[in-house]
Amino acid sequence: MPDIDPITQEALRRASQMRGNARINHRPAPKPQREAPKPNETAPSVKPPDDPVKAFFKDKEESIILLLILLLMEEKTDPSLLLALMFLLL
C-alpha cells in the first residue's frame, strides 16, 4: 500500500484490528439453563383461612376499597369512578 498516505494506512490497520477483536469477542453468551422442578419437591401449600371474614379484613386498605365499590354500586355511581377504584385494587 505505498500509494496510501500514512494516516489512511493507520486507520485501515486499526479498523482491521477492531474487526478481529469483534470476531473474537462476539461469541454468543451461553444461555442460562433452567432448573427442572424435582418430582419430590412439592409446591408450598396454601392453607385456606379459618374465618373468611378475617381473611376479607386482613388488608385494611383493600377491604375499604372493596366496601366503597359495593356501596357505590348500589348508589348507581359513575362507572368511571368504579373503574378507578378497581384499578387501585390491582
MDTraj code that builds the backbone (N, CA, C; nanometers):
import mdtraj as md
import numpy as np

residues = "MET PRO ASP ILE ASP PRO ILE THR GLN GLU ALA LEU ARG ARG ALA SER GLN MET ARG GLY ASN ALA ARG ILE ASN HIS ARG PRO ALA PRO LYS PRO GLN ARG GLU ALA PRO LYS PRO ASN GLU THR ALA PRO SER VAL LYS PRO PRO ASP ASP PRO VAL LYS ALA PHE PHE LYS ASP LYS GLU GLU SER ILE ILE LEU LEU LEU ILE LEU LEU LEU MET GLU GLU LYS THR ASP PRO SER LEU LEU LEU ALA LEU MET PHE LEU LEU LEU".split()
xyz = np.array([
    [0.0793, -0.1183, 0.0000],
    [0.0000, 0.0000, 0.0000],
    [0.0853, 0.1272, 0.0000],
    [0.1801, 0.1368, -0.0849],
    [0.2665, 0.2542, -0.0831],
    [0.1978, 0.3811, -0.1316],
    [0.0893, 0.3735, -0.2116],
    [0.0271, 0.4942, -0.2632],
    [-0.0746, 0.5552, -0.1657],
    [-0.0964, 0.4941, -0.0466],
    [-0.1907, 0.5451, 0.0529],
    [-0.1123, 0.6239, 0.1572],
    [-0.1642, 0.7363, 0.1998],
    [-0.0948, 0.8183, 0.2990],
    [-0.0907, 0.7470, 0.4342],
    [0.0016, 0.7818, 0.5208],
    [0.0192, 0.7119, 0.6483],
    [-0.1032, 0.7182, 0.7399],
    [-0.1786, 0.8257, 0.7357],
    [-0.2972, 0.8368, 0.8216],
    [-0.4020, 0.7350, 0.7797],
    [-0.4211, 0.7184, 0.6476],
    [-0.5179, 0.6214, 0.5977],
    [-0.4717, 0.4800, 0.6280],
    [-0.3402, 0.4536, 0.6154],
    [-0.2867, 0.3215, 0.6486],
    [-0.3132, 0.2876, 0.7956],
    [-0.2899, 0.3850, 0.8812],
    [-0.3137, 0.3629, 1.0244],
    [-0.4622, 0.3376, 1.0523],
    [-0.5487, 0.4110, 0.9827],
    [-0.6925, 0.3912, 1.0010],
    [-0.7336, 0.2523, 0.9545],
    [-0.6816, 0.2069, 0.8404],
    [-0.7132, 0.0727, 0.7900],
    [-0.6608, -0.0349, 0.8850],
    [-0.5397, -0.0136, 0.9396],
    [-0.4833, -0.1117, 1.0328],
    [-0.5700, -0.1221, 1.1587],
    [-0.6125, -0.0079, 1.2104],
    [-0.6956, -0.0100, 1.3310],
    [-0.8330, -0.0710, 1.3034],
    [-0.8879, -0.0427, 1.1851],
    [-1.0182, -0.0999, 1.1509],
    [-1.0103, -0.2514, 1.1415],
    [-0.9038, -0.3027, 1.0777],
    [-0.8912, -0.4487, 1.0672],
    [-0.8656, -0.5101, 1.2042],
    [-0.7917, -0.4385, 1.2903],
    [-0.7675, -0.4876, 1.4256],
    [-0.8989, -0.4924, 1.5041],
    [-0.9813, -0.3891, 1.4885],
    [-1.1101, -0.3872, 1.5586],
    [-1.2021, -0.4973, 1.5071],
    [-1.2001, -0.5242, 1.3767],
    [-1.2812, -0.6337, 1.3224],
    [-1.2365, -0.7670, 1.3794],
    [-1.1063, -0.7848, 1.3936],
    [-1.0547, -0.9083, 1.4519],
    [-1.0975, -0.9244, 1.5963],
    [-1.0926, -0.8144, 1.6722],
    [-1.1364, -0.8196, 1.8114],
    [-1.2860, -0.8458, 1.8209],
    [-1.3621, -0.7898, 1.7281],
    [-1.5066, -0.8098, 1.7301],
    [-1.5406, -0.9551, 1.7047],
    [-1.4670, -1.0203, 1.6174],
    [-1.4926, -1.1634, 1.5905],
    [-1.4614, -1.2471, 1.7127],
    [-1.3546, -1.2110, 1.7813],
    [-1.3158, -1.2880, 1.8997],
    [-1.4172, -1.2670, 2.0122],
    [-1.4596, -1.1430, 2.0336],
    [-1.5488, -1.1098, 2.1450],
    [-1.6952, -1.1323, 2.1138],
    [-1.7265, -1.1656, 1.9909],
    [-1.8668, -1.1770, 1.9528],
    [-1.9169, -1.3213, 1.9620],
    [-1.8767, -1.3911, 2.0634],
    [-1.9308, -1.5251, 2.0859],
    [-2.0627, -1.5101, 2.1597],
    [-2.1651, -1.5846, 2.1182],
    [-2.2925, -1.5726, 2.1906],
    [-2.2756, -1.6213, 2.3342],
    [-2.3362, -1.5485, 2.4243],
    [-2.3297, -1.5847, 2.5655],
    [-2.4074, -1.7138, 2.5872],
    [-2.3583, -1.8000, 2.6719],
    [-2.4320, -1.9244, 2.6969],
    [-2.5652, -1.8944, 2.7633],
    [-2.6664, -1.9656, 2.7193],
    [-2.7998, -1.9450, 2.7751],
    [-2.8062, -2.0087, 2.9134],
    [-2.8625, -1.9371, 3.0089],
    [-2.8753, -1.9969, 3.1421],
    [-2.9751, -2.1119, 3.1378],
    [-2.9357, -2.2189, 3.1993],
    [-3.0233, -2.3361, 3.1997],
    [-3.1205, -2.3250, 3.3154],
    [-3.2457, -2.3539, 3.2849],
    [-3.3481, -2.3514, 3.3885],
    [-3.3463, -2.4852, 3.4607],
    [-3.3574, -2.4752, 3.5886],
    [-3.3619, -2.5979, 3.6666],
    [-3.5009, -2.6590, 3.6555],
    [-3.5022, -2.7850, 3.6232],
    [-3.6300, -2.8553, 3.6144],
    [-3.6785, -2.8835, 3.7564],
    [-3.8083, -2.8702, 3.7790],
    [-3.8584, -2.8994, 3.9144],
    [-3.8422, -3.0471, 3.9462],
    [-3.7967, -3.0703, 4.0639],
    [-3.7764, -3.2091, 4.1058],
    [-3.9097, -3.2696, 4.1451],
    [-3.9316, -3.3959, 4.1112],
    [-4.0619, -3.4564, 4.1393],
    [-4.0935, -3.4688, 4.2883],
    [-3.9916, -3.4809, 4.3729],
    [-4.0204, -3.4981, 4.5148],
    [-4.0463, -3.3651, 4.5849],
    [-4.0172, -3.2528, 4.5161],
    [-4.0471, -3.1225, 4.5748],
    [-4.1929, -3.0876, 4.5493],
    [-4.2575, -3.0395, 4.6517],
    [-4.3971, -3.0004, 4.6351],
    [-4.4084, -2.8498, 4.6501],
    [-4.5063, -2.7955, 4.5863],
    [-4.5303, -2.6513, 4.5973],
    [-4.5796, -2.6216, 4.7380],
    [-4.5460, -2.5055, 4.7891],
    [-4.5945, -2.4731, 4.9234],
    [-4.7467, -2.4695, 4.9244],
    [-4.8026, -2.5415, 5.0161],
    [-4.9485, -2.5496, 5.0212],
    [-5.0058, -2.4236, 5.0854],
    [-5.1121, -2.3773, 5.0276],
    [-5.1795, -2.2589, 5.0788],
    [-5.2974, -2.3054, 5.1615],
    [-5.2925, -2.2749, 5.2889],
    [-5.3980, -2.3174, 5.3784],
    [-5.5121, -2.2164, 5.3713],
    [-5.6321, -2.2636, 5.3462],
    [-5.7443, -2.1694, 5.3431],
    [-5.7658, -2.1096, 5.4818],
    [-5.8067, -1.9845, 5.4870],
    [-5.8256, -1.9213, 5.6185],
    [-5.9407, -1.9873, 5.6939],
    [-5.9294, -1.9876, 5.8253],
    [-6.0337, -2.0467, 5.9087],
    [-6.1621, -1.9650, 5.9019],
    [-6.1484, -1.8352, 5.9041],
    [-6.2640, -1.7475, 5.9045],
    [-6.2580, -1.6558, 5.7818],
    [-6.3526, -1.6682, 5.6879],
    [-6.3480, -1.5851, 5.5676],
    [-6.3593, -1.4363, 5.5976],
    [-6.4256, -1.3997, 5.7054],
    [-6.4387, -1.2585, 5.7405],
    [-6.3024, -1.2017, 5.7799],
    [-6.2242, -1.2784, 5.8547],
    [-6.0898, -1.2342, 5.8918],
    [-6.0019, -1.2210, 5.7685],
    [-6.0174, -1.3123, 5.6746],
    [-5.9392, -1.3051, 5.5508],
    [-5.9762, -1.1815, 5.4706],
    [-6.1038, -1.1446, 5.4738],
    [-6.1503, -1.0273, 5.3994],
    [-6.0907, -0.9000, 5.4570],
    [-6.0797, -0.8915, 5.5879],
    [-6.0307, -0.7701, 5.6529],
    [-5.8820, -0.7758, 5.6864],
    [-5.8106, -0.8704, 5.6296],
    [-5.6674, -0.8820, 5.6576],
    [-5.5918, -0.7602, 5.6054],
    [-5.6221, -0.7181, 5.4822],
    [-5.5604, -0.5991, 5.4243],
    [-5.6608, -0.4855, 5.4343],
    [-5.6369, -0.3926, 5.5242],
    [-5.7363, -0.2887, 5.5537],
    [-5.7638, -0.1977, 5.4355],
    [-5.6578, -0.1556, 5.3637],
    [-5.6784, -0.0656, 5.2503],
    [-5.7618, -0.1319, 5.1420],
    [-5.7294, -0.2568, 5.1136],
    [-5.8033, -0.3295, 5.0104],
    [-5.9488, -0.3498, 5.0497],
    [-5.9726, -0.3815, 5.1754],
    [-6.1102, -0.4050, 5.2184],
    [-6.1924, -0.2752, 5.2169],
    [-6.1293, -0.1626, 5.2470],
    [-6.2014, -0.0348, 5.2408],
    [-6.2411, -0.0037, 5.0973],
    [-6.1495, -0.0271, 5.0049],
    [-6.1800, -0.0010, 4.8637],
    [-6.2910, -0.0941, 4.8160],
    [-6.2868, -0.2201, 4.8568],
    [-6.3933, -0.3133, 4.8174],
    [-6.5282, -0.2711, 4.8730],
    [-6.5305, -0.2259, 4.9979],
    [-6.6560, -0.1791, 5.0568],
    [-6.7076, -0.0546, 4.9851],
    [-6.6159, 0.0346, 4.9489],
    [-6.6569, 0.1530, 4.8722],
    [-6.7179, 0.1148, 4.7382],
    [-6.6572, 0.0193, 4.6730],
    [-6.7103, -0.0254, 4.5435],
    [-6.8508, -0.0819, 4.5607],
    [-6.8690, -0.1638, 4.6636],
    [-7.0012, -0.2228, 4.6866],
    [-7.1057, -0.1160, 4.7173],
    [-7.0691, -0.0216, 4.8020],
    [-7.1646, 0.0847, 4.8369],
    [-7.1972, 0.1722, 4.7162],
    [-7.0972, 0.2075, 4.6395],
    [-7.1195, 0.2956, 4.5255],
    [-7.1928, 0.2251, 4.4115],
    [-7.1796, 0.0938, 4.4038],
    [-7.2547, 0.0193, 4.3012],
    [-7.4034, 0.0253, 4.3306],
    [-7.4381, 0.0216, 4.4580],
    [-7.5791, 0.0291, 4.4967],
    [-7.6367, 0.1677, 4.4700],
    [-7.5526, 0.2708, 4.4715],
    [-7.5980, 0.4079, 4.4519],
    [-7.5990, 0.4490, 4.3042],
    [-7.5693, 0.3548, 4.2152],
    [-7.5662, 0.3822, 4.0703],
    [-7.4694, 0.4966, 4.0390],
    [-7.3484, 0.4839, 4.0907],
    [-7.2456, 0.5868, 4.0729],
    [-7.1872, 0.5811, 3.9318],
    [-7.1166, 0.6856, 3.8960],
    [-7.0486, 0.6955, 3.7675],
    [-6.9553, 0.5746, 3.7488],
    [-6.9669, 0.5032, 3.6381],
    [-6.8833, 0.3836, 3.6160],
    [-6.7334, 0.4133, 3.6139],
    [-6.6961, 0.5347, 3.5744],
    [-6.5527, 0.5657, 3.5718],
    [-6.4951, 0.5691, 3.7137],
    [-6.5748, 0.6103, 3.8106],
    [-6.5293, 0.6087, 3.9495],
    [-6.5113, 0.4648, 3.9975],
    [-6.6041, 0.3784, 3.9610],
    [-6.5913, 0.2382, 3.9995],
    [-6.4695, 0.1737, 3.9346],
    [-6.4449, 0.2071, 3.8093],
    [-6.3272, 0.1526, 3.7399],
    [-6.1982, 0.2032, 3.8055],
    [-6.1989, 0.3293, 3.8457],
    [-6.0805, 0.3836, 3.9126],
    [-6.0527, 0.3119, 4.0440],
    [-6.1578, 0.2839, 4.1187],
    [-6.1400, 0.2098, 4.2438],
    [-6.0931, 0.0666, 4.2182],
    [-6.1451, 0.0055, 4.1137],
    [-6.0997, -0.1302, 4.0797],
    [-5.9535, -0.1291, 4.0370],
    [-5.9131, -0.0222, 3.9691],
    [-5.7740, -0.0103, 3.9286],
    [-5.6840, -0.0030, 4.0508],
    [-5.7284, 0.0606, 4.1563],
    [-5.6489, 0.0693, 4.2791],
    [-5.6283, -0.0667, 4.3424],
    [-5.7170, -0.1591, 4.3163],
    [-5.7030, -0.2926, 4.3747],
    [-5.5943, -0.3744, 4.3067],
    [-5.5584, -0.3351, 4.1854],
    [-5.4539, -0.4093, 4.1139],
    [-5.3234, -0.3884, 4.1773],
])
top = md.Topology()
chain = top.add_chain()
for i, resn in enumerate(residues, 1):
    res = top.add_residue(resn, chain, resSeq=i)
    for name in ("N", "CA", "C"):
        top.add_atom(name, md.element.get_by_symbol(name[0]), res)
traj = md.Trajectory(xyz[None], top)
